Amino acid sequence: MNYRQILKNVPLFAGLSESDLDDLMAIVRINEHPRGELLFSDGEEAAGFFIVLDGKVKVYKLSPEGKERILHVIQPGGTFAEAAIFGEGLYPAYAEPLQASKLLFLPKDAFLALLRENSRISINMIAGLSKFLRQFANQIEDLTFKDVPSRLARYLMDLSRGAKKTVVLPISKSQLASNLGTVSETLSRTLRKLSEDDLISVSGKTVEIIDFDRLEELAEKCKEG
């Protein structure tokens, strides 16, 4: 696996020179992690952040009753926990691999030293964190103003990027229910209803989008009352 090329393709490091990449490669650590290994806990002091090279990682919160709420599922090439190296320097959630995963780790102190020396990385970091905040704001808006069918429709539209007719769910349906802020039974009923209404067709984890326009309309719909 060409780790250097993977770093080049990460938006956080877009436009870096070969020398800059040399500096990054000098501080990274690459490790393999089994499914279910706790990478960090909510409130733990942040030691650094991660890039997924292979596999998938879920970032989640736990309610006082221990109920899990998935915030993000990080795919290969994605970064997570980068915001935690600033401010109070605490991880704001839990993280663990959904399957055996290979992760690239950037230690906090060494990376912050690079930021002080390289304005390009700093600018990219600001842009990346801004995008993360927009995603979080959209997630809060969906949970507040949209019902489960609308949230599911938005998730499928995002997964298809508004163009792919067939998508494969990257997580289990129980994990998707958690990500959408609902329970498995409600998600199953919603998938069935969208299928009966000829918006989608579902076979296992494969979803065929039959009517993009109606699905997009549902994705934009807010709760009534």
C-alpha positions in Angstrom: 0.0 0.0 0.0 1.4 3.4 -1.0 0.8 5.4 2.2 2.4 8.5 0.6 -0.1 8.5 -2.2 -3.0 8.1 0.3 -1.8 11.1 2.2 -1.7 13.1 -1.1 -5.3 12.3 -1.7 -6.5 13.4 1.8 -8.1 16.9 1.5 -6.3 18.0 4.6 -3.0 17.6 2.8 -4.0 18.8 -0.7 -1.4 20.9 -2.4 1.5 19.9 -0.2 5.0 19.7 -1.7 7.0 16.5 -1.8 9.1 18.0 1.0 6.0 18.6 3.1 5.0 15.0 2.6 8.4 13.9 3.7 7.9 15.8 6.9 4.5 14.2 7.4 5.8 10.7 6.7 8.5 11.2 9.3 5.9 11.6 12.1 3.1 9.1 11.2 2.6 5.7 12.8 0.7 3.0 11.0 -1.0 0.3 13.0 -3.5 -2.5 12.4 -6.5 -2.6 14.8 -9.0 -5.5 15.2 -12.8 -5.0 15.0 -14.2 -3.5 18.2 -10.9 -2.2 19.7 -11.5 1.0 21.6 -9.3 3.6 19.9 -10.2 6.4 22.4 -13.0 7.3 24.9 -15.2 10.4 25.3 -13.3 12.9 27.5 -9.9 11.2 27.2 -6.9 13.4 26.5 -6.2 13.5 22.8 -2.9 12.1 21.8 -3.4 12.7 18.1 -5.8 12.0 15.2 -6.3 9.3 12.6 -6.6 8.6 8.9 -8.3 5.3 7.8 -6.1 3.5 5.3 -8.2 0.3 5.1 -11.4 -0.7 6.9 -14.1 1.4 8.6 -14.3 3.2 11.9 -17.4 4.4 13.8 -17.3 7.5 16.0 -20.1 7.4 18.5 -21.5 8.8 21.8 -23.1 6.9 24.7 -26.2 8.1 26.5 -26.3 7.9 30.4 -28.2 4.7 29.9 -25.5 3.3 27.7 -27.4 3.6 24.4 -25.0 4.1 21.4 -25.5 6.9 18.9 -23.3 6.7 15.9 -22.1 10.1 14.8 -19.9 9.2 11.8 -18.6 6.2 9.9 -15.2 6.9 8.6 -14.2 5.2 5.3 -10.7 4.8 3.8 -9.1 8.1 3.1 -11.2 9.8 5.8 -9.8 11.6 8.9 -11.2 11.7 12.4 -10.5 13.3 15.8 -8.5 16.1 14.2 -10.5 18.7 16.1 -9.6 17.1 19.4 -6.0 18.2 19.2 -7.0 21.8 19.7 -8.7 23.7 22.5 -9.1 21.6 25.6 -7.5 18.7 23.8 -10.0 16.0 24.7 -11.6 13.5 22.5 -15.4 14.4 22.2 -16.6 10.8 21.6 -15.7 7.2 21.4 -14.2 5.4 18.3 -13.7 1.8 17.3 -13.2 -0.1 14.1 -16.3 -1.8 12.5 -13.9 -4.3 11.0 -10.2 -5.1 11.1 -8.7 -1.8 10.0 -5.4 -0.2 9.2 -5.0 3.3 10.5 -2.5 6.0 10.1 -1.9 8.0 13.4 -0.5 11.5 13.6 0.7 12.4 17.1 -0.6 15.7 18.4 2.7 17.4 19.5 4.6 16.5 16.3 1.7 17.5 14.1 1.2 20.9 15.8 4.8 21.6 15.3 4.4 21.0 11.6 1.4 23.4 11.6 3.5 26.1 13.0 6.0 25.7 10.2 3.7 25.1 7.3 0.9 27.6 6.4 -0.5 25.3 3.7 -1.3 22.5 6.2 -2.8 25.2 8.5 -5.1 26.5 5.8 -6.2 23.0 4.8 -6.8 22.2 8.5 -9.1 25.2 8.8 -11.1 24.2 5.7 -11.4 20.6 6.9 -12.6 21.6 10.3 -15.1 24.1 8.8 -16.5 21.2 6.6 -16.8 19.0 9.7 -18.7 21.7 11.6 -21.1 22.1 8.6 -21.8 18.4 8.6 -22.4 18.4 12.4 -24.8 21.4 12.0 -26.7 19.5 9.2 -26.9 16.4 11.4 -28.4 18.4 14.3 -30.8 20.1 12.0 -32.0 16.7 10.6 -32.5 15.3 14.1 -34.4 18.4 15.1 -36.6 19.1 12.1 -36.8 15.9 10.1 -38.5 12.6 10.7 -37.0 9.2 10.0 -38.1 8.9 6.4 -36.6 12.3 5.6 -33.3 11.4 7.4 -33.1 8.1 5.6 -33.8 9.7 2.2 -31.0 12.3 2.9 -28.6 9.5 3.9 -29.3 7.6 0.7 -29.0 10.7 -1.5 -25.7 11.5 0.1 -24.5 7.9 -0.4 -25.5 8.0 -4.1 -24.1 11.6 -4.5 -27.3 12.3 -6.4 -26.2 10.2 -9.3 -25.5 6.5 -8.5 -28.6 4.4 -9.0 -27.4 1.5 -6.8 -25.7 2.0 -3.5 -24.4 -0.5 -0.8 -25.0 0.4 2.8 -21.5 0.7 4.4 -22.8 -0.3 7.8 -25.3 -2.8 9.2 -28.9 -1.7 9.4 -28.8 -1.6 13.2 -25.8 0.7 13.0 -27.6 2.8 10.4 -30.6 3.1 12.7 -28.2 4.4 15.4 -26.7 6.9 12.9 -30.1 8.2 12.0 -31.2 8.5 15.7 -33.8 5.8 15.6 -34.2 2.1 16.3 -33.9 -0.9 14.0 -37.7 -1.7 13.9 -38.5 1.9 12.8 -35.8 1.8 10.2 -37.1 -1.5 8.8 -40.6 -0.1 8.6 -39.3 3.0 6.8 -37.3 1.0 4.3 -40.4 -1.1 3.6 -42.6 1.9 3.2 -40.1 3.6 0.7 -40.0 0.3 -1.2 -43.9 0.1 -1.3 -44.0 3.7 -2.6 -41.6 2.8 -5.4 -38.9 5.2 -4.3 -36.3 2.5 -3.7 -35.8 -1.3 -3.9 -33.9 -3.1 -1.1 -32.0 -6.4 -1.3 -29.9 -7.0 1.8 -27.5 -4.1 2.1 -28.0 -3.1 -1.6 -30.4 -0.3 -2.3 -31.6 0.7 -5.8 -32.9 4.2 -6.1 -35.9 4.1 -8.4 -37.1 7.7 -8.2 -34.4 10.3 -7.5 -36.7 13.3 -7.7 -39.2 12.0 -5.1 -36.4 10.8 -2.8 -34.8 14.2 -2.9 -38.2 15.8 -2.2 -38.6 13.6 0.8 -35.0 14.4 2.0 -35.9 18.1 2.1 -39.2 17.6 3.9 -39.4 18.9 7.5 -41.6 17.5 10.3 -45.2 18.6 10.3 -46.4 20.4 13.4 
